[in-house]
Amino acid sequence: MKDHSFPGPDTIHRHVLDNGIVILAYENFAVPSFEIEGYVPAGNLGEFPPRRGLAAFTAANLMRGTANRTFESIYEELESVGAELGFSGGRHTTGFSGGGLDEDFDLVLDVLADALRHPSFPPEHAEKVRGEILTSLQIQANDTRSQANKAFRALLYGDHPYGAHLQGTPESVAGLSAADLTDFHGSYYGPRGMVITVVGAIKAEAAVARIKSALGDWRNPAQKSLPAVAGVARPTELLRTHVVMPEKSQSDVVLGLPGPLRTTPDYQDLRLANTILGIFGMYGRLGKRVREEQGLAYYVYSSLQGGLGPAPWTCATGVAPGNVDQAVASIRAEIRRMQEERVPAEELADSQAYLTGSLPVSLETNSGLASVLTDMELYQLGMDYLRHYVDLVNGVTAEKVQLAAQTHWSADEIAVAVAGP
Amino acid sequence: MSNGITKKTLDNGLTVVLKEMHHAPVVSFFVWYRVGSRNEVPGNTGISHWVEHMMFKGTPTFPAGDLDRAVSREGGRWNAFTWVDFTAYYETMPADRIDLALRLEADRMVNTIMNPEETETERTVIISERHMYENYPTFLLNEEMQATAFRVHPYHHEVIGDAVDLETITRDDLVRHYRRFYAPNNAIAVAVGAFDTKAMLGRVEELFGDIPAGEVVAPITRQEPPQRGERRVTVSGPGDTSYLFYAHRAPAATHADYYPMTLLNAAFAGGSSLGFFGGGGSNKSSRLYKALVAPELAASASAEMAPTIDPYLYSIEAVARPGRTLDEIESALQAELDRLATEPITQAELDKALKRAKAQFVAASESVTGQAQLIGLAEAVTGDYAWFENALERLSAVQLSDLARVRDQYLRPESRIVGRYVPAVNSENALPAEESEHT
């Protein structure tokens, strides 16, 4: 696929409403359906102990009833036509995504606008949602992967908001009230900082007009900005924690460090490093060493999030309890190798080819397109990002990869969390 | 050719199904083998899945490790999966790179080495995979449900296989299984995307046409005899959450009752109306949700039925909220199933389920990978690639009387299998006994 056929400023319709809402509309008439997604700048950074889990709880309650619709009617309307819509509370944003047949665009947009602007937070529904979240937390308490991740975050981030689990704890969730919901919604939900992306069989001008009609007059004078996220200090030694779960067959392991912002100048360098380390082919160098050569694990990978704050960079694996130390040592050795030895030219070229070559496949579907476009707006990458993408990736050199690994990673000053017997 | 699809059987028995889609410069190529856990016996359970793993461990042309890297290097996505009825391999690539996928699949159909050292390394990887599943209560319960439901039919064990077999299967066993089932006359090649049918067909014939046919695989004869009474199984283990699994025997995909049963499920439980794996979805307006979740008995409830070659299971699952008992949930569920007889599904409910099926079909067809999956699954399970596309037509013809008939036929107490997962009483974090008072 040639660069110029990727979405760009000439084909992505970007429109900013008077109230600040940014609309991205991209036409794709391949199938008679659409995808709608986006976010409001409300997240767990806006919650404070003891109200942990409030952002997620608020997101989960938006569709439980509005000034214009009951819970039952919302889902009756959507499910009758096979349309979907959901909200999910994150750290910096609360995201939404949905879709359906093109003929149901107005319905989904109407429900979206209603849930964002006029949630009624019926108390009896808050109780139902609370129980569902408590059940989810209960299940997570018995899940090695979940426990390893939580322990890792607590170890690495401590009291920093990134250390808190998005859903909260059983104690904090038990204490959230309907008044808290109204309060959080009123403080952080509003048009300022909102992005809404529509991809599919909808004319761009029509999408913009309908969104303007549904959300253009939304104002929230009380809308606050989330507190700025602080940086977090890197460990100065190996930190280790073990959540003992005696009756499990496998242990889950997470190692990592605070990661860079998405907008960090050497992001693509680190992304290549991460692809070589734990993604390319069957889990990169980690997969080769831990799975293929030693047969220790079914899965082992590394993950670079690159967000609006110091989101973690991690390596993760699941191994037999007796093999945890060997797996951790192998992963640390591969991290060290990325820092000490320049990657061979061919190996770098492979990962570059993978990242650039797989773009058409990523952009095939409405949801793939919507996701990429929303990210381009969230991180201010520019609407011409995809047109430069290949050059950005191919501009990375082996020297830059090594430098990025040395700058951002450490095999020894790192946090390690294990959950299992 | 139908719906823009071309199907041809080569002289060596390979079925080839091709569909052009020019919405994006991508192509998805699948090879489906008609072998899955149904083709296993006690002693070699899990062998089909293990062969799937070994298919990534190299041929002389694509040595171990090269295969997945070769595809990734070309910008491709790849994966494979083993199910009860089939094993499938696919690559989705930029359109101008798809030839690699064809070469790769033709090569490994015949030339997979299965080196003894690689076999041993992969043994521990697969055991590790099984351990990953064992960490989940739902896996433990599902394994017992299947064993309870199928005493005779080879559907009785999990695709991953039993631990004892994973320890004892030999490299020779794997090679034998591979040679027996991996042959062109037991395989279906599917390509969907931006290509020219004539050119693609020519290339498939060129690469696969000389592979000799293998021995015809005999059909499964050990069909499950009728179930003559409710069966119950309980699993206890770590954690504090209880689960209820309910299953009834379901019709096979090619049976006339499959369509009405699919719609009965869709009207009862919501979610996916098409009944193939990858279903799920929002079901808050469904009878099942209103009976179990809305009254705060279950945190979630869902139901599914996958299209299978032989009769399999219609499964309903519920997760208990803290403090609620499985007795309460089972009572409510059974009452709601009984209500299907006293207050049958209405025309309005049926119409909604059908509308949902159409929307889901469009969504599933959006990508070349999705399309190729539907086509291949249909061909592998029913022998008719158009089964899914025709399904919408067949679903539209279903009447309320058909729903009543399948309800009476399949939702009988004597064909019910009930499974419960309960926290072990002496578990580290166990709450007081599950049946204790809840205010």
Interface residues (C-beta under 8 A of the other chain):
Chain A: M1 N28 A30 V31 P32 S33 F71 E72 Y75 E76 L78 E79 S80 V81 G82 A83 E84 G86 G99 G100 L101 D104 E127 K128 G131 E132 L134 T135 S136 Q138 I139 A141 N142 D143 T144 M245 P246 E247 K248 S249 Q250 F280 G281 M282 K288 R291 E292 E293 Q294 G295 L296 A297 Y298 Y299 G318 V319 A320 D350 A353 Y354 T356 G357 S358 L359 P360 V361 L363 E364 T365 N366
Chain B: H23 A24 P25 V26 F56 A64 G65 D68 R69 S72 R73 E74 G75 G76 R77 T92 M93 P94 A95 R97 E120 T121 E122 R123 T124 V125 I126 I127 S128 E129 R130 H131 M132 E134 N135 Y136 P137 G237 P238 G239 D240 T241 G270 S273 G281 S282 N283 K284 S285 S286 V293 A294 E296 A299 S300 V319 A320 R321 P322 K352 K355 R356 A357 K358 A359 Q360 V362 A363 S365 E366 S367 V368 A424 S427 E428 N429
